[in-house]
Amino acid sequence: MPSKKALIRRPGPRLAEGLVTHIQREKADVELAVRQWEAYAEALRTHGWETVEVDPADDCPDSVFVEDTVVMYKNVALLTRSGAESRREETAGVEEVVARLGCSVNWIWEPGTLDGGDVLKIGDTIHVGRGGRTNAAGVQQLRAAFEPLGARVVAVPVSKVLHLKSAVTALPDGTVIGHIPLMDTPSLFGRFLHVPEPSGSHVVLLGGNKLLMAASAPKTAELFTDLGYTPVVVDISEFEKLEGCVTCLSVRLRELYS
């Protein structure tokens, strides 16, 4: 049977120095961030996910946002090459873990850049944001890695937020959710639901009808409840100060066999 694993990485002592691009900087409380991260990890475990910790990268302030380091499709792990040069050392520890888990490992090579937060998978359709952290060569290399495996890759312009998944994610039925003011081209998505709060755009699918989401989007949580979903709410306020969201803090591996 396939096992559900989630890669996570503990916040480092330099977290508050993390990059901020589209929002005004607020000082993050590192001790509170660690407690919030631990609660996030516990929420994953409570809902059937085995958490796998990547070794800390204490010299990399943004390393807790482990999603940006690797894109998974089927049993292939595509190690990224961030558009932010200061983040490129983060992939080393992740490569070791995915190889140990039995994944086939590929890489994004210069001149390509790609951040995992720019990649939204819905079934076999992979939307990839072309923006500040992901360039055209990165999109081409992702396409070359995954289309032979059966994926359909769709490039999406991103200019108003850090990553594509800063603006949109998707519900279990494939409906894309987003806050329209953060989106460049909502019409690119067939089934689309506008949510009332920016942070309501981000959900992690825990399985069944359960959606992991941020405490900062209570109106969106009510909307999802009305639609028959069960929100699992976590406070990630310190990560939101660094343009982080619930998807950034883990990499979900659904198709590995144990």
N, C-alpha and C positions, 0 to 999 in steps of 0.2 A: 504493500500500500504506500502511496506517496505520503511523505511526512511534511508538515508545515513548519518551516524554519524561518526565523527572522534574524538577520544580522543587525547588531546594534553596536554602538561604540560610546564608551563613557565620555562625558564632557571633560575637557582638559582644563588646567588652571588658567589658561590664556583665553578662555571662551569669550570674555567681554571685549577682546580685541578683534573679534570676527568681522568680516567684511559687511558693509551696509551700502547698498546701491540705490534703492528706490524709496527709502524711507529715511526720516530724520533719526539720527543715532540717539538711543537712550541707553543708559548704563545698565548692563545686565548683572544681576546678583548671581554669582557663580554657585554659591552654596545652595541657594534656592533652586537653581537650574539642576543641580545634581539630584536633589530630592524629587523634582518634577520628572527627570529622566528615569529615576528608579520606579516611580509610579507608572510611567508610560510602559516601561518594560514589564512590570507586573500585570498591567492590563492585557498585554499581548499573551503572557503566559496563562492568565486566567481564562482566556478564550481560545486555548488550544494550540498556541504557537510555542514552539521550542526556541528560546532565544539563544543565539550564538554570539558571544562577544568577540569583536575584533580587538586586537591589542590597542591600547590607547596610543594616540599620537599627540603627546602633550605639547610639542612645539608647533602644532598646526591648530590655530584657534578655531577653525570651522570644522574640525574633524568629526564632531558629533553628528554632523549632517551626512551620515554614511551613505544615504541614497545616491548622492552625487558621484560616488566613486565607481559604480558598477551598474550595468543594465543587464537584467536576466531575461532570457527568452528560451523556453523549454529548458534544456540542460546546459545552455551556453551562457557563460559570463563574459560580457564585454566590458573590459576595464577602460575607464574613461580617461580623457586628457582634458582637464578643466580649462575653460577660457580664462580663469583667474590663475595666473602663474603660481601664486603663493599657495594654491591648494593641490598642486600636482604631486606632492610627496605623500598625500593621503592614501593613494591606491596600494602602496606596497603591502601593508598589513592585510588589506582586503583580498588581494590576489592570493596570498598564502591560505586564507580561510576557504575561499571558494574552490581552490584546487584540492584542498583536503576533503571537502565535501563531495568531491567527485565530478565537479563541473568541468566542461571543456572551456578553456580560457582563450579569449581573443583580446586584442588591444586596439584602441584608437591611436593612430600614429600622426606625428607632425606631417603636414600643417593642420590636421584636423583637430578641432576642439569639441568636446561634448561634456555636458553635465547630466547626470542621471535624473535630476529634477526636471529636465526638459523632456522627459520621455513618459508618455501616458499610454499604457497598454489596455486595450479593450478587446478581449478575445485575441484573434490573430491580427487585429489592426493596431499598428504602433504609430501614434501621433508623436512627432518630435518637433519641439519648439526651436525655431531658428531665431536667435536673439543675441543678447550680450555674451552669453557663456558658450553657446553652441554655434559653430559656423557651418558653411555649406559643405566643406570637406568632411566635417564630422557627420553630417546627415548622410552624405554619400557612403561613408565607411560603415555606418550603422545599417544602411540599406544593404550593402554588400554582405554584411555578416548575417543578417536575419532573413532577408527575402528568400534565399535558397532553402531555408527551413520552413517556409510556408507563411511568412509574415507579409502583410501589406503595410508599407511605410508611407505615412502622409506627413509632409512638412507643413508646419503652422507658423506664421509670423508671430513674434513675441517682442513687444517694445515697452509695455506699460508696467511690467513686473519682472522680477528676477528670472524666473523659470516658467515654462508652460504650466507646471503643476502648482505654481503660485496662483494661477488663475482658474484652472479647471482640474477636476478629477471626474470619476464616474461612479454611479450607483451599480449594484449587482446586476441590474437588468440592462446595463450598457448605456443608460441615459447619462449624458455629460452634464455636470453641474458646475456653475460658475457665477461669479458676480460680474454682471455685464460691464460696469465701468472699468474693470481690470483687463478686459479682453480686447484684442485687436479685431478679430473677425469671428463673432459668434456664429455666423451663418455657415462656417465650415463644418459644424457639427450637426448631424441629422436630428437626433433626439436630444433636446437641450432643455434644462430647467434652470431658470434664474433663481439664485438664493439671495436672501435679504442682507447678508453680512459678508464682507470680504473673506473672513476666515472660515465661513461656512462652505467655501469652495473646496475644502480639503477633507477628504475622508479616506480612511484605510479600511478595506473590506476584511472584516475579521472572520467571515464565514456565516452562512445562513443570511439572516436579515440584520446582522449586527454591524454597526458603523462606528469605528473609532474616530472621534472628532474633538475639536478644541472647545474648551469651556467658554471661549470668547464669542461663540456664535449661538446663543440660546434661542433666538428666533428661528434659526435654521434647524436646530434640534427639534423644535416644535413642529416645523414643516415636515421633517423626515418621519417623526412619530405619526403624524396625520397620514402619511403615505404608507404606513405599516412597517416601518423600520424601527430598530431599537438602537438609539444612540448610546454609545459608551463614551462618556465625556472625561477628558483629562485636561488639566491646567498646564499649558506650555507657555505661559506669559513671557518667561525669560528668553525662550527661543524665538518667539514672535518679534522680540525687540531686534533680532538679528536676521529678520526675513525668513525665519524657519516656520515650518508647519508640521502637522502630524505625519505626513508622508516622508518628510526629509530624514526623520530620526530612525528609520529602519529600512532594510531591504527584505522584502517578503519573497521567499523561495517556496513555491507551491508544488513544484513538479519533480522534486528530488525523491528518490526511493531509498528507504532505509531497511 
